[in-house]
Amino acid sequence: MEMLLLGLGACTAYDVVAILRKARQPVAGCRVEVEAERAEQPPRVFTRILLRYRVAGRGLRAAAVERAVRLSAEKYCSASVMLGATAEIGHEWRIVDPEGEAG
């Protein structure tokens, strides 16, 4: 189950960086923290997932980051769409200084 969350985090981080690069945004890295809750009874599927993005880059436009996160969640990240069938998935993001974040 933890590997599913790792895959989700990696899939969406890749999408966000790729979308920002296509938009010619100066992205230096992206870190995603994943938090989840599971059902009490077997098969104990995920019922709630929260993705927290820390997108690094100087001069990134907030609107571009928000758009990249939304597009990943709604269109490009297959893992997100699949897990969204059983779990409520939330997204939080912030832009951070690339000097203070490892991508």
Z-matrix of the N, CA and C atoms (Angstrom, degrees):
N
C 1 1.444
C 2 1.527 1 111.06
N 3 1.315 2 116.06 1 -37.57
C 4 1.464 3 118.91 2 177.34
C 5 1.525 4 110.94 3 -64.72
N 6 1.315 5 116.68 4 -35.17
C 7 1.465 6 119.91 5 178.78
C 8 1.533 7 111.20 6 -65.03
N 9 1.330 8 117.46 7 -33.71
C 10 1.459 9 120.00 8 175.56
C 11 1.525 10 110.80 9 -61.38
N 12 1.319 11 116.26 10 -42.94
C 13 1.467 12 120.45 11 178.85
C 14 1.519 13 111.49 12 -67.21
N 15 1.328 14 116.57 13 -38.90
C 16 1.468 15 119.95 14 176.43
C 17 1.528 16 110.45 15 -62.26
N 18 1.318 17 116.07 16 -42.55
C 19 1.461 18 120.43 17 177.93
C 20 1.522 19 111.51 18 -63.07
N 21 1.319 20 117.09 19 -41.13
C 22 1.457 21 121.45 20 177.32
C 23 1.523 22 110.68 21 -61.23
N 24 1.321 23 116.77 22 -47.78
C 25 1.463 24 120.80 23 179.97
C 26 1.518 25 111.99 24 -61.24
N 27 1.323 26 117.19 25 -43.26
C 28 1.463 27 121.16 26 -179.53
C 29 1.527 28 111.07 27 -68.04
N 30 1.315 29 117.45 28 -42.16
C 31 1.467 30 122.33 29 -178.95
C 32 1.526 31 110.20 30 -61.32
N 33 1.300 32 117.19 31 -48.65
C 34 1.459 33 120.11 32 -176.67
C 35 1.530 34 111.88 33 -72.66
N 36 1.321 35 118.09 34 -34.72
C 37 1.469 36 120.60 35 177.10
C 38 1.533 37 109.88 36 -63.62
N 39 1.311 38 116.69 37 -43.38
C 40 1.470 39 120.76 38 177.93
C 41 1.527 40 110.46 39 -59.20
N 42 1.334 41 115.92 40 -46.73
C 43 1.462 42 120.25 41 179.09
C 44 1.517 43 112.16 42 -59.09
N 45 1.327 44 116.85 43 -47.56
C 46 1.458 45 121.45 44 -176.84
C 47 1.531 46 110.26 45 -59.85
N 48 1.322 47 116.79 46 -46.21
C 49 1.468 48 120.20 47 179.75
C 50 1.531 49 110.36 48 -63.92
N 51 1.325 50 117.24 49 -44.76
C 52 1.473 51 120.59 50 -179.48
C 53 1.527 52 111.51 51 -62.70
N 54 1.316 53 117.63 52 -42.19
C 55 1.460 54 121.59 53 179.77
C 56 1.527 55 110.39 54 -65.29
N 57 1.325 56 116.99 55 -42.68
C 58 1.464 57 120.45 56 178.92
C 59 1.527 58 111.40 57 -65.21
N 60 1.316 59 116.78 58 -39.66
C 61 1.473 60 119.30 59 178.42
C 62 1.522 61 111.17 60 -65.28
N 63 1.323 62 117.06 61 -40.30
C 64 1.464 63 120.24 62 177.40
C 65 1.522 64 111.31 63 -63.74
N 66 1.332 65 116.09 64 -29.36
C 67 1.469 66 120.97 65 178.21
C 68 1.525 67 111.40 66 -85.97
N 69 1.339 68 115.89 67 7.01
C 70 1.471 69 123.11 68 179.11
C 71 1.536 70 112.30 69 59.97
N 72 1.317 71 114.99 70 38.06
C 73 1.460 72 120.56 71 176.01
C 74 1.527 73 108.79 72 -91.82
N 75 1.328 74 118.62 73 144.62
C 76 1.469 75 122.06 74 -176.70
C 77 1.533 76 112.61 75 -80.41
N 78 1.322 77 116.70 76 62.72
C 79 1.461 78 121.21 77 -178.36
C 80 1.526 79 109.92 78 -78.39
N 81 1.335 80 115.87 79 132.58
C 82 1.461 81 121.50 80 -179.68
C 83 1.525 82 111.58 81 -108.73
N 84 1.320 83 117.57 82 -15.74
C 85 1.446 84 120.25 83 -179.76
C 86 1.513 85 111.33 84 172.91
N 87 1.325 86 115.26 85 168.53
C 88 1.458 87 121.27 86 179.70
C 89 1.523 88 108.39 87 -149.71
N 90 1.296 89 115.20 88 127.98
C 91 1.471 90 121.24 89 176.14
C 92 1.521 91 107.01 90 -119.09
N 93 1.327 92 116.62 91 135.56
C 94 1.460 93 121.37 92 179.18
C 95 1.518 94 108.60 93 -122.98
N 96 1.337 95 115.91 94 124.78
C 97 1.462 96 121.71 95 173.04
C 98 1.522 97 106.63 96 -100.45
N 99 1.320 98 116.24 97 135.22
C 100 1.459 99 121.10 98 -176.97
C 101 1.525 100 109.20 99 -119.47
N 102 1.315 101 115.05 100 130.38
C 103 1.467 102 122.21 101 178.42
C 104 1.524 103 106.47 102 -126.61
N 105 1.332 104 118.19 103 138.80
C 106 1.461 105 119.22 104 -175.86
C 107 1.524 106 112.35 105 -146.52
N 108 1.323 107 114.14 106 156.64
C 109 1.459 108 122.79 107 172.72
C 110 1.517 109 107.47 108 -122.45
N 111 1.353 110 114.63 109 148.97
C 112 1.457 111 119.86 110 -179.29
C 113 1.521 112 110.59 111 -121.20
N 114 1.325 113 116.25 112 157.69
C 115 1.457 114 122.14 113 177.02
C 116 1.527 115 109.80 114 -63.92
N 117 1.313 116 116.17 115 150.81
C 118 1.467 117 121.83 116 -179.26
C 119 1.532 118 112.21 117 -69.30
N 120 1.325 119 116.98 118 -36.76
C 121 1.466 120 121.74 119 -174.18
C 122 1.530 121 111.12 120 -102.12
N 123 1.346 122 116.44 121 149.91
C 124 1.459 123 120.24 122 176.20
C 125 1.525 124 110.31 123 -57.08
N 126 1.287 125 116.78 124 141.83
C 127 1.450 126 129.60 125 13.83
C 128 1.528 127 114.31 126 -86.90
N 129 1.311 128 119.46 127 14.26
C 130 1.469 129 125.21 128 174.97
C 131 1.530 130 112.60 129 53.39
N 132 1.320 131 115.26 130 50.24
C 133 1.464 132 120.82 131 177.47
C 134 1.526 133 110.24 132 -66.48
N 135 1.315 134 115.78 133 161.56
C 136 1.459 135 119.73 134 174.53
C 137 1.530 136 108.67 135 -70.01
N 138 1.322 137 115.82 136 135.75
C 139 1.459 138 120.70 137 178.53
C 140 1.526 139 111.95 138 -112.16
N 141 1.317 140 116.58 139 -23.16
C 142 1.459 141 121.65 140 179.24
C 143 1.517 142 108.81 141 -148.31
N 144 1.325 143 116.27 142 132.72
C 145 1.464 144 121.87 143 177.92
C 146 1.520 145 107.64 144 -133.88
N 147 1.321 146 116.15 145 134.42
C 148 1.462 147 121.17 146 175.23
C 149 1.521 148 108.33 147 -120.37
N 150 1.323 149 115.90 148 126.47
C 151 1.461 150 122.65 149 177.31
C 152 1.519 151 107.79 150 -107.66
N 153 1.331 152 116.41 151 124.76
C 154 1.461 153 121.80 152 177.48
C 155 1.521 154 108.09 153 -113.55
N 156 1.314 155 116.10 154 115.34
C 157 1.460 156 122.63 155 -177.64
C 158 1.519 157 109.53 156 -97.87
N 159 1.319 158 116.10 157 135.96
C 160 1.459 159 123.17 158 168.37
C 161 1.521 160 105.53 159 -119.97
N 162 1.306 161 114.88 160 104.00
C 163 1.458 162 120.58 161 -175.90
C 164 1.527 163 107.83 162 -101.16
N 165 1.324 164 116.10 163 121.94
C 166 1.461 165 121.76 164 -175.90
C 167 1.520 166 110.75 165 -98.60
N 168 1.329 167 114.64 166 138.20
C 169 1.454 168 120.52 167 175.74
C 170 1.514 169 110.86 168 162.56
N 171 1.301 170 115.39 169 139.65
C 172 1.468 171 120.22 170 176.75
C 173 1.518 172 109.25 171 -87.14
N 174 1.318 173 116.55 172 126.46
C 175 1.453 174 120.39 173 178.57
C 176 1.522 175 114.41 174 86.39
N 177 1.329 176 118.01 175 11.34
C 178 1.463 177 120.01 176 175.89
C 179 1.524 178 109.71 177 -65.81
N 180 1.309 179 116.75 178 138.33
C 181 1.460 180 120.83 179 175.39
C 182 1.530 181 108.71 180 -85.02
N 183 1.317 182 116.00 181 130.79
C 184 1.466 183 121.08 182 -179.97
C 185 1.527 184 111.12 183 -57.85
N 186 1.322 185 117.24 184 -41.22
C 187 1.463 186 120.49 185 -179.83
C 188 1.528 187 111.55 186 -61.99
N 189 1.323 188 117.10 187 -35.40
C 190 1.466 189 120.93 188 179.40
C 191 1.527 190 110.89 189 -69.38
N 192 1.317 191 116.38 190 -40.16
C 193 1.475 192 119.87 191 178.37
C 194 1.525 193 109.92 192 -66.11
N 195 1.315 194 116.63 193 -45.72
C 196 1.464 195 120.43 194 178.79
C 197 1.530 196 110.76 195 -58.62
N 198 1.314 197 116.62 196 -43.12
C 199 1.465 198 121.84 197 179.26
C 200 1.528 199 110.79 198 -63.77
N 201 1.320 200 117.05 199 -43.32
C 202 1.466 201 120.93 200 -179.61
C 203 1.527 202 111.25 201 -62.59
N 204 1.321 203 117.26 202 -42.88
C 205 1.470 204 121.32 203 178.35
C 206 1.529 205 109.78 204 -63.34
N 207 1.326 206 116.77 205 -44.44
C 208 1.463 207 121.12 206 -179.49
C 209 1.527 208 111.19 207 -63.79
N 210 1.335 209 117.49 208 -46.40
C 211 1.463 210 120.28 209 179.84
C 212 1.523 211 112.07 210 -62.50
N 213 1.321 212 116.44 211 -39.45
C 214 1.456 213 119.41 212 177.39
C 215 1.527 214 110.16 213 -61.13
N 216 1.319 215 115.81 214 -47.86
C 217 1.473 216 120.74 215 -176.54
C 218 1.524 217 112.71 216 -65.53
N 219 1.318 218 116.04 217 -41.13
C 220 1.467 219 119.87 218 -171.43
C 221 1.525 220 114.63 219 -93.89
N 222 1.336 221 116.88 220 -22.68
C 223 1.463 222 117.47 221 -170.66
C 224 1.523 223 115.01 222 -129.16
N 225 1.322 224 118.31 223 -45.83
C 226 1.461 225 120.32 224 -166.79
C 227 1.522 226 116.05 225 -98.25
N 228 1.310 227 118.88 226 -32.14
C 229 1.466 228 120.21 227 -175.10
C 230 1.530 229 110.51 228 -86.90
N 231 1.317 230 116.05 229 103.41
C 232 1.464 231 121.47 230 -179.46
C 233 1.520 232 112.04 231 -60.16
N 234 1.321 233 116.53 232 -37.03
C 235 1.462 234 120.39 233 -179.90
C 236 1.524 235 110.45 234 -63.52
N 237 1.313 236 117.19 235 -40.22
C 238 1.459 237 121.69 236 179.45
C 239 1.526 238 111.26 237 -65.20
N 240 1.312 239 116.03 238 -44.66
C 241 1.461 240 120.05 239 179.70
C 242 1.527 241 110.04 240 -63.80
N 243 1.322 242 117.28 241 -43.18
C 244 1.462 243 121.31 242 -179.14
C 245 1.534 244 111.29 243 -64.54
N 246 1.336 245 117.07 244 -49.41
C 247 1.463 246 119.93 245 -178.80
C 248 1.521 247 111.54 246 -68.63
N 249 1.329 248 116.98 247 -26.05
C 250 1.456 249 121.14 248 177.60
C 251 1.521 250 113.52 249 -66.14
N 252 1.320 251 117.28 250 -13.17
C 253 1.462 252 121.13 251 177.64
C 254 1.528 253 111.23 252 -68.73
N 255 1.336 254 117.66 253 -27.23
C 256 1.467 255 120.23 254 -179.36
C 257 1.524 256 113.21 255 -119.76
N 258 1.322 257 117.09 256 -14.82
C 259 1.464 258 120.21 257 -174.44
C 260 1.522 259 111.44 258 -123.73
N 261 1.311 260 115.05 259 145.57
C 262 1.457 261 120.78 260 169.78
C 263 1.525 262 105.93 261 -79.65
N 264 1.323 263 117.12 262 123.01
C 265 1.462 264 120.37 263 -177.03
C 266 1.524 265 109.12 264 -112.41
N 267 1.340 266 115.17 265 124.48
C 268 1.451 267 121.67 266 177.81
C 269 1.514 268 110.59 267 -110.33
N 270 1.332 269 115.29 268 157.59
C 271 1.463 270 121.10 269 -177.71
C 272 1.520 271 110.00 270 -134.23
N 273 1.308 272 115.97 271 134.02
C 274 1.456 273 123.03 272 171.75
C 275 1.515 274 106.44 273 -129.51
N 276 1.321 275 117.27 274 146.08
C 277 1.462 276 118.59 275 179.25
C 278 1.520 277 109.48 276 -147.44
N 279 1.325 278 113.54 277 156.65
C 280 1.453 279 120.04 278 172.65
C 281 1.523 280 108.46 279 -153.87
N 282 1.310 281 113.71 280 152.90
C 283 1.462 282 120.77 281 177.60
C 284 1.521 283 107.24 282 -94.21
N 285 1.327 284 116.18 283 132.77
C 286 1.465 285 121.15 284 -178.36
C 287 1.526 286 110.02 285 -124.62
N 288 1.302 287 114.66 286 160.59
C 289 1.479 288 122.35 287 177.57
C 290 1.523 289 108.25 288 -67.61
N 291 1.327 290 118.54 289 128.39
C 292 1.467 291 119.90 290 -179.28
C 293 1.524 292 113.49 291 -62.73
N 294 1.320 293 117.51 292 -22.44
C 295 1.472 294 120.32 293 178.16
C 296 1.525 295 111.17 294 -69.77
N 297 1.344 296 116.83 295 -28.28
C 298 1.450 297 120.92 296 -175.99
C 299 1.495 298 114.78 297 -97.84
N 300 1.327 299 118.36 298 -0.96
C 301 1.460 300 122.37 299 -177.67
C 302 1.511 301 111.00 300 -128.74
N 303 1.303 302 115.37 301 137.35
C 304 1.471 303 120.28 302 170.26
C 305 1.506 304 107.21 303 -92.46
N 306 1.314 305 117.54 304 131.34
C 307 1.472 306 121.73 305 -178.48
C 308 1.453 307 110.38 306 -77.59
